[in-house]
Amino acid sequence: MTGLEGSFWLVGHGREIELGRRSAIMAIINVTPDSFSDGGRFKTVDAAVEHALQAVSDGAAIVDIGGESTRPGAASVSPSEEQARVLPVIEALRGRTQALISIDTYRAETARLAVGAGAHIINDVSGLRKDAGIADLAAATGAGLCIMHTGRDRIKLTDVIADQELFLEQSLAIAAASGVSRDRIVLDPGFGFAKETAEENLELMARFSELSRFGLPLLAGTSRKRFLGAVTGREAAERDVATAASSALLRLQGAAVFRVHNVAINRDALDIADAMLHARQEIERKRPT
């Protein structure tokens, strides 16, 4: 496995992005007062837009706009509040960047309005379990779909990869039943989402390459997660170096998309990982058969 097998992720509004040959960064844009590491910093439209544009300048190919915190224990918000937070940001960004825009939501109505406002991708942290209408919407609009594994609100299998397979196969069946084509889907194993211990998350990292059996691009979202703090002893806002290290390691195991807070440091780390993978590919190409 070289990690450089190129493919195109087809997304909404007639766009696409090549995945595999160069790692793609999805910047986290939290338009919320209570996200776990940057809550409140970008809750105004202007602040969120400027943050997103800076992320693109730093190397993000995708900006992921979210209006509800998904940290453990976070209070839910109403659909109208979520939409009031994210839609003006998406509308403003649509005319100011060519980067792809993702909406981080598990609600089909929010996703519908976001795609109408210009979003290209729907990022569903519930894996299509809270509102299967998201799959119908993705099929109808051609939006890209990021399906995340979660262990919340259910009993998990003890083996981390077996549980990934069980959950994600069921989610893929929901998507297929709605008519979503596989070239519009990326899978996210959901680091930190009811993976309660550092050991469980580290095992998922160590076995990440096993997820290639799905034959779909993989997204890694380790940014500032609690298990990185358990390893380093650092608080959430101080975990960007650890995030970049985990991104590079997961790149070597086949991840194609990286959802991060600090784009610049991850871009540098991933450029090194990409360069090493290209060097390895060139060595293998020249090796006598």
Phi, psi and omega per residue, in radians:
M1 nan 2.142 3.132
T2 -1.679 -0.383 -3.046
G3 1.412 0.056 -3.032
L4 -2.015 0.241 3.104
E5 -1.202 1.979 -3.031
G6 -1.360 2.485 3.017
S7 -2.649 2.849 3.124
F8 -1.950 2.251 3.023
W9 -1.586 1.980 3.123
L10 -1.458 2.292 -3.076
V11 -2.301 -3.050 -3.002
G12 -1.238 2.886 3.089
H13 1.025 0.592 3.052
G14 1.255 0.295 -3.095
R15 -1.725 2.894 3.051
E16 -2.676 2.824 3.075
I17 -2.430 2.333 3.091
E18 -1.362 2.312 3.133
L19 -2.100 2.520 3.042
G20 1.994 -0.936 -3.065
R21 -1.229 -0.619 3.006
R22 -2.344 2.382 3.129
S23 -1.080 2.477 -3.133
A24 -1.913 2.349 -3.133
I25 -1.820 2.305 3.023
M26 -1.863 1.981 -3.100
A27 -1.438 2.366 3.115
I28 -1.453 2.100 3.099
I29 -2.111 1.699 -3.095
N30 -1.583 1.930 3.086
V31 -1.687 1.081 -3.002
T32 -2.454 2.746 3.057
P33 -1.567 -0.124 -2.908
D34 -2.404 0.382 3.063
S35 -1.170 2.736 -2.852
F36 -1.196 -0.466 -3.091
S37 -2.119 -0.337 -3.114
D38 -2.420 0.412 -3.117
G39 -0.984 2.250 3.089
G40 1.620 -0.302 -3.080
R41 -1.236 -0.530 -3.034
F42 -2.264 0.639 -3.033
K43 -1.423 -0.225 3.027
T44 -1.565 2.724 -3.120
V45 -1.046 -0.837 -3.098
D46 -1.066 -0.762 -3.130
A47 -1.139 -0.726 -3.134
A48 -1.156 -0.717 3.135
V49 -1.132 -0.804 3.140
E50 -1.121 -0.681 3.086
H51 -1.085 -0.760 3.135
A52 -1.115 -0.749 -3.135
L53 -1.151 -0.646 3.068
Q54 -1.136 -0.688 3.112
A55 -1.073 -0.709 3.096
V56 -1.120 -0.771 3.101
S57 -1.041 -0.587 -3.138
D58 -1.394 -0.166 3.063
G59 2.188 0.155 3.108
A60 -1.350 2.359 3.049
A61 -1.617 -0.347 -3.085
I62 -2.385 2.446 2.988
V63 -2.026 2.229 -3.034
D64 -1.866 1.941 -3.016
I65 -1.721 2.120 -3.141
G66 -2.205 2.461 -3.108
G67 -2.024 0.143 3.097
E68 -2.514 2.241 3.132
S69 -1.163 2.427 3.088
T70 -1.903 0.223 3.102
R71 -1.144 2.666 3.132
P72 -0.991 2.283 3.095
G73 1.459 -0.003 -3.135
A74 -1.178 2.509 3.096
A75 -1.271 2.432 3.082
S76 -1.308 2.740 3.075
V77 -2.033 2.808 3.129
S78 -1.253 2.716 3.066
P79 -0.975 -0.686 -3.111
S80 -1.156 -0.656 3.102
E81 -1.185 -0.765 3.096
E82 -1.002 -0.813 -3.111
Q83 -1.157 -0.656 3.114
A84 -1.122 -0.512 3.126
R85 -1.347 -0.780 -2.939
V86 -1.613 -0.606 -3.005
L87 -1.099 -0.763 3.104
P88 -1.082 -0.562 3.122
V89 -1.195 -0.782 3.127
I90 -1.103 -0.765 -3.137
E91 -1.090 -0.678 3.132
A92 -1.217 -0.713 -3.108
L93 -1.213 -0.578 -3.075
R94 -0.926 -0.645 -3.108
G95 -1.627 0.035 -3.031
R96 -2.145 -0.064 3.137
T97 -2.650 2.636 3.019
Q98 -1.633 -0.016 3.081
A99 -1.106 2.644 3.071
L100 -1.248 2.532 3.141
I101 -1.955 2.261 3.126
S102 -2.016 2.498 3.037
I103 -1.882 2.151 -3.129
D104 -1.634 1.698 -3.096
T105 -2.729 2.712 3.006
Y106 -1.940 0.165 -3.116
R107 -1.856 2.212 -3.102
A108 -1.119 -0.644 -3.102
E109 -1.193 -0.721 3.060
T110 -1.093 -0.747 3.122
A111 -1.091 -0.712 -3.138
R112 -1.072 -0.807 -3.141
L113 -1.179 -0.639 3.137
A114 -1.155 -0.771 3.101
V115 -1.098 -0.705 3.077
G116 -1.092 -0.534 3.137
A117 -1.431 -0.206 3.086
G118 2.315 -0.042 -3.134
A119 -1.197 2.508 -3.115
H120 -1.778 -0.386 -2.981
I121 -2.349 2.498 3.002
I122 -1.934 2.157 -3.126
N123 -1.925 1.820 -3.012
D124 -1.867 1.867 -3.110
V125 -1.281 -0.127 3.110
S126 -1.639 -0.032 -3.132
G127 1.127 0.576 3.135
L128 1.272 0.289 -3.069
R129 -1.608 -0.483 -3.122
K130 -1.454 -0.537 -3.119
D131 -2.659 1.643 -3.112
A132 -1.139 -0.199 3.065
G133 -1.074 -0.351 3.080
I134 -1.085 -0.687 3.112
A135 -1.122 -0.746 3.095
D136 -1.047 -0.734 -3.122
L137 -1.144 -0.775 3.127
A138 -1.057 -0.722 3.121
A139 -1.132 -0.712 -3.074
A140 -1.264 -0.583 -3.040
T141 -1.773 -0.262 -3.060
G142 1.352 0.232 3.108
A143 -1.106 2.558 2.966
G144 -1.152 2.670 -3.063
L145 -2.329 2.124 3.031
C146 -1.806 2.047 -3.093
I147 -1.845 2.080 -3.091
M148 -1.822 2.474 3.000
H149 -1.389 2.430 3.016
T150 -2.466 2.599 3.051
G151 -1.791 0.072 -3.089
R152 -1.242 2.481 3.019
D153 1.103 0.554 3.065
R154 -2.807 2.923 3.089
I155 -1.613 2.178 -3.096
K156 -1.570 2.731 2.921
L157 -1.282 2.675 -3.073
T158 -1.271 -0.535 3.123
D159 -1.452 2.199 -2.990
V160 -1.137 -0.647 -3.124
I161 -1.353 -0.655 3.082
A162 -1.057 -0.665 3.120
D163 -1.216 -0.672 3.041
Q164 -1.004 -0.822 -3.104
E165 -1.105 -0.784 3.141
L166 -1.026 -0.913 -3.053
F167 -1.190 -0.858 -3.035
L168 -1.226 -0.583 3.060
E169 -1.102 -0.687 3.094
Q170 -1.142 -0.715 3.111
S171 -1.130 -0.719 3.119
L172 -1.138 -0.571 3.076
A173 -1.152 -0.678 3.070
I174 -1.081 -0.794 3.135
A175 -1.096 -0.758 -3.131
A176 -1.119 -0.694 3.138
A177 -1.113 -0.479 3.109
S178 -1.528 -0.138 3.110
G179 1.613 0.317 3.086
V180 -1.342 2.185 3.128
S181 -1.366 2.604 -3.035
R182 -1.160 -0.419 3.127
D183 -1.318 0.057 3.047
R184 -1.902 0.120 -3.000
I185 -2.014 2.381 2.929
V186 -2.142 2.491 -3.134
L187 -1.869 2.452 3.137
D188 -2.170 2.073 -3.119
P189 -1.275 -0.071 2.962
G190 1.227 0.922 3.062
F191 -0.924 2.310 3.061
G192 1.507 -0.239 -3.114
F193 -1.526 1.592 -3.082
A194 1.078 0.470 2.812
K195 -1.749 1.631 -2.788
E196 -1.331 -0.420 -3.051
T197 -2.010 2.746 3.038
A198 -1.048 -0.660 -3.109
E199 -1.081 -0.699 3.138
E200 -1.148 -0.753 3.120
N201 -1.173 -0.670 3.120
L202 -1.195 -0.619 3.053
E203 -1.127 -0.707 3.099
L204 -1.088 -0.706 3.051
M205 -1.067 -0.824 -3.065
A206 -1.127 -0.502 -3.088
R207 -1.878 0.240 -3.042
F208 -0.950 -0.664 -3.087
S209 -1.082 -0.378 3.110
E210 -1.132 -0.370 3.141
L211 -1.284 -0.143 3.100
S212 -1.117 -0.282 -3.135
R213 -1.100 -0.330 3.076
F214 -1.230 -0.396 -3.117
G215 1.235 0.453 -3.118
L216 -2.234 2.688 3.071
P217 -1.064 2.579 -3.081
L218 -2.052 2.431 3.095
L219 -1.874 2.403 3.067
A220 -1.970 2.191 -3.131
G221 -2.208 1.274 -3.128
T222 -1.677 -0.030 -2.871
S223 -0.968 2.069 3.062
R224 1.017 0.348 -3.067
K225 -1.195 2.748 -3.030
R226 -1.044 -0.607 -3.111
F227 -1.156 -0.492 3.046
L228 -1.178 -0.635 3.064
G229 -1.162 -0.618 3.111
A230 -1.118 -0.597 3.139
V231 -1.366 -0.739 -3.005
T232 -1.681 -0.341 -3.060
G233 1.385 0.222 -3.072
R234 -1.768 2.623 3.068
E235 -1.288 2.918 -2.984
A236 -0.940 -0.832 -3.065
A237 -1.202 -0.185 -3.098
E238 -1.864 0.293 -3.018
R239 -1.805 0.292 -3.073
D240 -1.208 -0.630 3.096
V241 -1.143 -0.767 3.096
A242 -1.093 -0.676 3.088
T243 -1.051 -0.833 -3.120
A244 -1.072 -0.674 3.091
A245 -1.103 -0.771 -3.141
S246 -1.170 -0.625 3.097
S247 -1.073 -0.812 -3.132
A248 -1.091 -0.738 3.134
L249 -1.121 -0.710 3.140
L250 -1.262 -0.515 3.022
R251 -1.049 -0.726 3.134
L252 -1.172 -0.306 3.107
Q253 -1.744 0.109 2.995
G254 1.936 -0.001 3.090
A255 -1.142 2.529 -3.088
A256 -1.983 -0.545 -3.083
V257 -2.152 2.485 -3.067
F258 -2.299 2.052 -3.113
R259 -1.660 1.977 -2.967
V260 -2.425 2.783 3.023
H261 -1.453 -0.882 -3.077
N262 -1.714 1.768 -3.042
V263 -1.222 -0.792 -2.984
A264 -1.025 -0.832 -3.078
I265 -1.214 -0.606 3.100
N266 -1.272 -0.589 3.097
R267 -1.077 -0.765 3.120
D268 -1.092 -0.828 -3.119
A269 -1.087 -0.712 -3.113
L270 -1.286 -0.539 3.045
D271 -1.081 -0.684 3.084
I272 -1.140 -0.793 3.117
A273 -1.072 -0.744 3.105
D274 -1.061 -0.772 -3.122
A275 -1.102 -0.705 3.109
M276 -1.128 -0.716 3.119
L277 -1.125 -0.706 3.086
H278 -1.102 -0.726 3.107
A279 -1.085 -0.746 3.114
R280 -1.092 -0.736 3.126
Q281 -1.076 -0.710 -3.130
E282 -1.181 -0.679 3.083
I283 -1.070 -0.778 -3.137
E284 -1.151 -0.619 3.132
R285 -1.145 -0.623 -3.085
K286 -1.496 -0.260 -3.082
R287 -1.178 2.299 3.128
P288 -1.049 2.465 3.137
T289 -1.628 nan nan
